[in-house]
Amino acid sequence: MTSGRLKNHCGQTAYSICPAGFQTAFCHIADKSALLLITPPTTKETLMKFPLMLILGGGMLLAGCQSTTPSLGANGEAELAKIRHVCIMARHESKDPNPELKREIATALSKYGISSESVNVDTNRKRLYSPACRYNLRYNTSGKGDGVNYISLLIRTPKQAVASLRAHPDFKTGNRQAEINRIIGQLLNKK
């Protein structure tokens, strides 16, 4: 790592911390934010290290997508503890590639002491904003049946997100409900 003072292309003096061989430049835009440009090295030795650094950096970013803990909204942990009833947002079965999933989610929620009901978004959207449906659960999947690649889940109130999780189920074990139970446990932040 190198650091030092430099003149950026806006004519301002700036401080830079950058990997050796890289150059930085940034400008203040309307005195409120900064634009940072990192230019790759130009020598042959450091030029060969550049793709390796990009690959390693990309791998580290993607590793964050494999989290088993939910992303919690503002006051999410306290909100999760208060949930006693959830309205599962369901589409018409002809439009849903995994219509059995809402029943499996309801069974998993009941395992954690949470009652649920399915609310058809197309015909009964107003129900989602009633006091009886304080918490809504939205889900989306990629794939069909046992070939589901991922399940995205979001619990929210009409005003804010409470918790979200993107999980990659393993239905090859044969116990589909146990896998859904595990995923719902992760969403509810149960240890």
Secondary structure, 3 states (H helix, E strand, C coil): CEEEEEECCCCCEEEEEECCCCEEEEEEECCCEEEEEEECCCCHHHHHHHHHHHHHHHHHHHHHHHCCCCEECCCHHHHHHHCCEEEEEECCCCCCCCCCHHHHHHHHHHHCCCEEEEEECCCCHHHHHCHHHCCEEEEEEECCHHHCCEEEEEEECCCCEEEEEEECCCHHHCCHHHHHHHHHHHHCCCC
